[in-house]
Amino acid sequence: MGAHRQLGRRETPGSSTARPYLYPDASHAINGEYPDRLCDDVAAFVAKNS
């Protein structure tokens, strides 16, 4: 259990508020193919969930 989780919290399917970001045309090298979009998506996720 990571330090960021509260003790006693039970995760169930659908309990996460995180949603995947899709890059349909990306290969395994997403950080090289879409660096600006990836940076923007990570920054938006952190801002929303911090």
KELODREN-126457 format. One line per 8 residues: number of its first residue (from 1); their letters; for each residue x, y, z of C-alpha. Coordinates in steps of 0.25 Angstrom, whole numbers, plus 5000, padded with zeros to 4 digits. Example, Ala and Ser with C-alpha at 12.3 -4.5 7.8 and 13.67 -1.06 7.14 Angstrom:
2
1> AS> 5049:4982:5031  5055:4996:5029
***
This chain:
50
1> MGAHRQLG> 5000:5000:5000  5006:5013:4996  5007:5025:5005  4997:5033:4997  4986:5023:5000  4977:5025:5013  4976:5013:5022  4963:5005:5021
9> RRETPGSS> 4959:5011:5008  4954:5000:4999  4956:5001:4984  4945:4995:4975  4943:4995:4960  4939:5008:4956  4943:5015:4969  4955:5022:4962
17> TARPYLYP> 4953:5036:4957  4965:5035:4947  4961:5033:4933  4971:5028:4922  4976:5038:4912  4976:5032:4898  4986:5034:4887  4981:5025:4876
25> DASHAING> 4992:5027:4866  5004:5025:4876  5013:5014:4877  5021:5009:4889  5029:5022:4888  5018:5032:4892  5028:5041:4899  5035:5044:4886
33> EYPDRLCD> 5023:5044:4877  5014:5054:4885  5023:5061:4895  5015:5074:4896  5002:5067:4897  5007:5057:4907  5012:5069:4916  4999:5076:4915
41> DVAAFVAK> 4991:5064:4918  5000:5061:4930  5000:5075:4935  4984:5076:4934  4983:5063:4942  4992:5067:4953  4985:5081:4954  4971:5074:4954
49> NS> 4976:5063:4965  4985:5071:4974
***
